[in-house]
Amino acid sequence: MRRITALLISLWLGFHLSVGCVVAPLVSNHLNTSDSGKALADTLSGSLFHIANLFTLAVWLIVYFTARSDNRMAYHKSRTPFWAGTLLVFTAINEWLITPVVAALRANQTNWLHNIIGGHVGTWNGISYLVYLLCSLIGLALAIQLLRLANPQH
């Protein structure tokens, strides 16, 4: 079961990095030549990150419950459920707290979190990207850990 979980995490990681490090920057670079292109790039990037976040939540819920239900001692003593839960929390924060602030700022609207903390679109985009990158690193570390637990001779 751990190998299947590690494979699922690997698929997630590939998708997650593709969206965050390849597709979204390419869309932004190619469409940011005019105001209408910038609006389209923002819309497409936002949609891609929304899909990536929902996929992240689905995968890591599966990983969390799989890790909690595995009764083998080495796997159960691992910190996989904790880190999977942490990743779920970071993704939820990114999806339902940070992303709405960015969307509101781009639409020249107000957002309760922005009213409390302040900042510009670039600042909030940077925070969102750092959370996204942190999730990628946690996912990579967990995939490596699960593969090591699946091969105890290493």
C-alpha positions as a Markdown table, in Angstrom:
| # | Residue | x | y | z |
|---|---|---|---|---|
| 1 | Met | 0.0 | 0.0 | 0.0 |
| 2 | Arg | 2.9 | 2.3 | 0.7 |
| 3 | Arg | 4.2 | 2.0 | -2.8 |
| 4 | Ile | 0.8 | 2.9 | -4.2 |
| 5 | Thr | 0.7 | 5.9 | -1.9 |
| 6 | Ala | 4.2 | 6.9 | -3.0 |
| 7 | Leu | 3.2 | 6.5 | -6.6 |
| 8 | Leu | 0.1 | 8.7 | -6.0 |
| 9 | Ile | 2.3 | 11.3 | -4.3 |
| 10 | Ser | 4.7 | 11.2 | -7.2 |
| 11 | Leu | 1.9 | 11.8 | -9.7 |
| 12 | Trp | 0.7 | 14.6 | -7.6 |
| 13 | Leu | 4.2 | 16.1 | -7.3 |
| 14 | Gly | 4.7 | 16.0 | -11.1 |
| 15 | Phe | 1.3 | 17.7 | -11.7 |
| 16 | His | 1.9 | 20.2 | -8.9 |
| 17 | Leu | 5.3 | 21.2 | -10.2 |
| 18 | Ser | 4.2 | 21.3 | -13.8 |
| 19 | Val | 1.4 | 23.7 | -13.0 |
| 20 | Gly | 3.4 | 25.9 | -10.6 |
| 21 | Cys | 6.8 | 26.0 | -12.3 |
| 22 | Val | 6.1 | 25.4 | -16.0 |
| 23 | Val | 2.5 | 26.0 | -17.2 |
| 24 | Ala | 1.5 | 29.1 | -15.1 |
| 25 | Pro | 4.8 | 31.0 | -15.8 |
| 26 | Leu | 4.5 | 30.2 | -19.5 |
| 27 | Val | 0.9 | 31.3 | -19.7 |
| 28 | Ser | 1.9 | 34.6 | -17.9 |
| 29 | Asn | 4.9 | 35.2 | -20.1 |
| 30 | His | 3.0 | 34.7 | -23.4 |
| 31 | Leu | -0.2 | 36.5 | -22.5 |
| 32 | Asn | 1.1 | 39.5 | -20.6 |
| 33 | Thr | 1.7 | 41.6 | -23.7 |
| 34 | Ser | -1.5 | 43.6 | -23.3 |
| 35 | Asp | -4.1 | 44.5 | -20.6 |
| 36 | Ser | -6.6 | 42.0 | -22.0 |
| 37 | Gly | -3.8 | 39.4 | -22.2 |
| 38 | Lys | -2.8 | 40.0 | -18.6 |
| 39 | Ala | -6.4 | 39.5 | -17.5 |
| 40 | Leu | -6.6 | 36.3 | -19.5 |
| 41 | Ala | -3.3 | 35.1 | -18.0 |
| 42 | Asp | -4.5 | 35.9 | -14.5 |
| 43 | Thr | -7.7 | 34.0 | -15.1 |
| 44 | Leu | -6.0 | 31.0 | -16.6 |
| 45 | Ser | -3.3 | 30.8 | -13.9 |
| 46 | Gly | -6.0 | 31.2 | -11.2 |
| 47 | Ser | -8.0 | 28.3 | -12.7 |
| 48 | Leu | -4.9 | 26.1 | -13.0 |
| 49 | Phe | -3.9 | 26.8 | -9.3 |
| 50 | His | -7.5 | 26.1 | -8.2 |
| 51 | Ile | -7.4 | 22.7 | -10.0 |
| 52 | Ala | -4.0 | 22.0 | -8.5 |
| 53 | Asn | -5.2 | 22.8 | -5.0 |
| 54 | Leu | -8.3 | 20.6 | -5.3 |
| 55 | Phe | -6.2 | 17.8 | -6.6 |
| 56 | Thr | -3.7 | 18.3 | -3.8 |
| 57 | Leu | -6.5 | 18.2 | -1.2 |
| 58 | Ala | -7.9 | 14.9 | -2.7 |
| 59 | Val | -4.5 | 13.2 | -2.9 |
| 60 | Trp | -3.4 | 14.2 | 0.6 |
| 61 | Leu | -6.7 | 13.2 | 2.2 |
| 62 | Ile | -6.1 | 9.7 | 0.7 |
| 63 | Val | -2.5 | 9.7 | 1.9 |
| 64 | Tyr | -3.5 | 10.9 | 5.4 |
| 65 | Phe | -6.2 | 8.3 | 5.9 |
| 66 | Thr | -4.0 | 5.5 | 4.4 |
| 67 | Ala | -1.1 | 6.4 | 6.7 |
| 68 | Arg | -3.5 | 6.5 | 9.7 |
| 69 | Ser | -5.0 | 3.1 | 8.9 |
| 70 | Asp | -1.7 | 1.3 | 8.1 |
| 71 | Asn | -1.0 | -1.0 | 11.1 |
| 72 | Arg | 2.6 | -1.8 | 10.3 |
| 73 | Met | 4.8 | -0.4 | 13.1 |
| 74 | Ala | 7.5 | 1.3 | 11.0 |
| 75 | Tyr | 4.9 | 3.1 | 8.9 |
| 76 | His | 2.6 | 4.0 | 11.8 |
| 77 | Lys | 5.5 | 5.5 | 13.8 |
| 78 | Ser | 6.4 | 7.7 | 10.8 |
| 79 | Arg | 5.4 | 11.3 | 10.8 |
| 80 | Thr | 3.4 | 10.8 | 7.5 |
| 81 | Pro | 0.0 | 11.6 | 9.0 |
| 82 | Phe | 1.3 | 14.7 | 10.6 |
| 83 | Trp | 3.0 | 16.0 | 7.5 |
| 84 | Ala | 0.1 | 15.0 | 5.3 |
| 85 | Gly | -2.2 | 17.0 | 7.6 |
| 86 | Thr | 0.2 | 19.9 | 7.6 |
| 87 | Leu | 0.2 | 19.9 | 3.8 |
| 88 | Leu | -3.6 | 19.8 | 3.8 |
| 89 | Val | -3.7 | 22.8 | 6.1 |
| 90 | Phe | -1.2 | 24.8 | 4.0 |
| 91 | Thr | -3.2 | 24.0 | 0.8 |
| 92 | Ala | -6.5 | 25.0 | 2.4 |
| 93 | Ile | -4.9 | 28.3 | 3.6 |
| 94 | Asn | -3.6 | 28.9 | 0.1 |
| 95 | Glu | -6.9 | 28.1 | -1.6 |
| 96 | Trp | -9.4 | 29.7 | 0.8 |
| 97 | Leu | -7.5 | 32.5 | 2.4 |
| 98 | Ile | -4.7 | 33.8 | 0.2 |
| 99 | Thr | -6.2 | 33.2 | -3.3 |
| 100 | Pro | -9.3 | 35.2 | -2.5 |
| 101 | Val | -7.2 | 38.1 | -1.4 |
| 102 | Val | -5.3 | 38.1 | -4.7 |
| 103 | Ala | -8.5 | 37.8 | -6.7 |
| 104 | Ala | -10.1 | 40.7 | -4.7 |
| 105 | Leu | -7.0 | 42.9 | -5.2 |
| 106 | Arg | -7.0 | 42.2 | -9.0 |
| 107 | Ala | -10.7 | 43.1 | -9.2 |
| 108 | Asn | -10.2 | 46.3 | -7.1 |
| 109 | Gln | -12.4 | 44.9 | -4.4 |
| 110 | Thr | -11.9 | 44.6 | -0.6 |
| 111 | Asn | -11.2 | 41.4 | 1.3 |
| 112 | Trp | -11.3 | 41.0 | 5.0 |
| 113 | Leu | -7.8 | 39.5 | 5.3 |
| 114 | His | -6.3 | 42.2 | 3.2 |
| 115 | Asn | -8.1 | 44.8 | 5.4 |
| 116 | Ile | -6.4 | 43.3 | 8.4 |
| 117 | Ile | -2.9 | 42.7 | 7.0 |
| 118 | Gly | -2.6 | 45.0 | 4.0 |
| 119 | Gly | -0.1 | 44.4 | 1.1 |
| 120 | His | -0.1 | 44.5 | -2.6 |
| 121 | Val | -1.0 | 41.9 | -5.3 |
| 122 | Gly | 2.7 | 41.0 | -5.7 |
| 123 | Thr | 3.2 | 40.4 | -2.0 |
| 124 | Trp | 0.2 | 38.1 | -1.8 |
| 125 | Asn | 1.2 | 36.3 | -5.0 |
| 126 | Gly | 4.7 | 35.8 | -3.4 |
| 127 | Ile | 3.2 | 34.4 | -0.2 |
| 128 | Ser | 0.9 | 32.1 | -2.2 |
| 129 | Tyr | 3.9 | 30.9 | -4.3 |
| 130 | Leu | 6.0 | 30.3 | -1.1 |
| 131 | Val | 3.2 | 28.2 | 0.4 |
| 132 | Tyr | 2.9 | 26.3 | -2.9 |
| 133 | Leu | 6.6 | 25.7 | -3.0 |
| 134 | Leu | 6.6 | 24.6 | 0.7 |
| 135 | Cys | 3.9 | 22.0 | -0.2 |
| 136 | Ser | 6.0 | 20.7 | -3.0 |
| 137 | Leu | 9.0 | 20.2 | -0.7 |
| 138 | Ile | 6.9 | 18.5 | 2.0 |
| 139 | Gly | 5.4 | 16.2 | -0.7 |
| 140 | Leu | 8.8 | 15.3 | -2.1 |
| 141 | Ala | 10.1 | 14.5 | 1.3 |
| 142 | Leu | 7.1 | 12.3 | 2.1 |
| 143 | Ala | 7.4 | 10.5 | -1.2 |
| 144 | Ile | 11.1 | 9.7 | -0.4 |
| 145 | Gln | 10.1 | 8.6 | 3.1 |
| 146 | Leu | 7.4 | 6.3 | 1.9 |
| 147 | Leu | 9.7 | 4.7 | -0.7 |
| 148 | Arg | 12.3 | 4.1 | 2.0 |
| 149 | Leu | 9.8 | 2.5 | 4.3 |
| 150 | Ala | 8.6 | 0.3 | 1.4 |
| 151 | Asn | 12.3 | -0.9 | 1.0 |
| 152 | Pro | 13.5 | -1.6 | 4.5 |
| 153 | Gln | 16.9 | -3.0 | 3.3 |
| 154 | His | 18.1 | 0.6 | 2.5 |
